[in-house]
Amino acid sequence: MSSMPTFHFTVDCRKPGSHVYHMTLAIQNLPQGKHTLTLPVWTPGAYEVQDFARHLFDLTVEVDGKAVETYHLTKNQWGFDTYQDGAQVTVQYQVYAFLLGVDTSHMDQSHAYFNGAQLFFLVDQYKEQPADVSIQAPPGWHVSTGLDMVDANPFHYRASNYDVLIDSPAEIGTHRVITFMVDQKPHHLAIWGHGNEDADKLARDLEAIVKAQRDLFGGLPYDHYTFILHLTDRGTGGLEHLNSTTCGTARFAYRPRKKYRRALQLFSHEFFHLWNVKRIHPEMLGPFDYNREVYTHLLWAMEGFTDYFADLTLRHSGLFSTKEYLENLADNIKAYEKKPGRLVQSLAESSFDTWIKLYKPDEDSPNRTISYYLKGDLVGSCLDLEIRHRTQSQYGLDEVLRRLYTRYGQHQVGFPESVYQETVEEVAGSSFEDFFKDYINGTTPIPFETFLGYAGLTLERTYKNPEAEEDDQAETKTTAKPLPWLGVDAALADNRALVVKVSYADGPAADLLNAGDHILAINGYQVATDTELKDRITLDHNIGDPVEVTVFRRGKLETISVVLSAAPPDEMKVVPLEAADDSQKTLYKAWLRADWEPAKK
Ligand SMILES: [Zn+2]
């Protein structure tokens, strides 16, 4: 008779000022033979090899009470031997944790936060075995995590398998916790830090997000959910988990409304992930290989569509007005059309190469790559509008996600990549071969006016009027006349130098000005800020004018002649067509849950 080994981790964070977790792993009943301890090199949701083992030190192993030799197998794996069945093994190690991010671990005098991928070893191939986690914290500290509590002990938790263990970060400290119920299920908002947030309002808004997304899928697939929120000096983004998320925003990201909208988008995005990517995902995205990069062509559907539905469900919940929703859409179109990389890299390639491109950007990235978040979000809206148009508003993209969820997500299995297009075609009842070829596997520019037209909308592309006065009417703040353009983005660097950040491949200075050039003067006159540079170009010159740009390039003074070209539109608006027919109005209403209205005269 043999039974499976058991695993019990103890996470000791009682010396938070040391930034070191003291870890103990107690294993019961390990069979005789060679064993391997593996620490992940990446954490799901952040597609970047981070080599967490670089923070681990002081590893020791005892078998049946006696210290044994460990041998280092690879950068993230250690081996040891047992000489009889039923061995009791104690593994001790320490992990330095002072990287503040949603996908890293951090500990200081004020709290301890960890991601499982940095702390928890996988033993051999026992991925399906449950693991217990005990937490030893300073007096007065409490724990917030998505893990299930054991024996009503708030410092003892259990993960049903290794994937769940890795997928359940914990916030430990004196943080505030606000709890609200949806469908009799507790939702905890755990906030570390302070800023200009209204925590009670935030909890109410999160409740509205939970309800809107529950309505889209028809239920909540967990017993409890935890939002961990870090309020710090800068935003650190968000990371999704099975029944929790960690979001890091700037402390003062909650007022005014425009900033708060971005915070709501982040929470809505991460919550939507509990379906899209955590449960609805291609085969490569779970169960995971933690030892190396995993490749998928579908991150546009996992991340871009999550962005799309994050905004759409904010609209459906009433947290965004239609005006705000369409403003965000227009801003995204503007950002997409500004990037020459949209004509170079497809969404499928952008997904596949995320490990070496999106997660490792450089100064040329806008010219050669396109974000699967940005374009994926836009393709999500176009695909949704196309499905609604072809099905006379009977179905939308949400129906595709529901079917994938019912067939795969609920059964915790990934789907083969070809299933995505097949499911779209099944819902719409017609071929999407060209759509996928053009906008997902190819780089055909997206004809937004066509898709928006289905909903009685169109795009207006204009320019900020450089002559506009403060108190001008809205119409005169923009102009239809293209502005002259130098073709670079420049910004003040640390030493107050105005430095080229991007030289656009489709701009007039593509072969002339380089990222890193320190701009000193235009036509012999100093320009000290990016606003001054833009004013000199747009107010004092015309398209076709040559200008002399004086720069320091690697410390050498150079003067370079650039002939100004026409700038891409810098004002973009989604506006109603002059008139819409019944099918357009019906589609608009099914899509945005509001009545189509003609433009105000
Ligand atoms: Zn995401």
Residues whose N, C-alpha, C, O or C-beta is under 5 A from the ligand:
A	BS01	ZN	E303
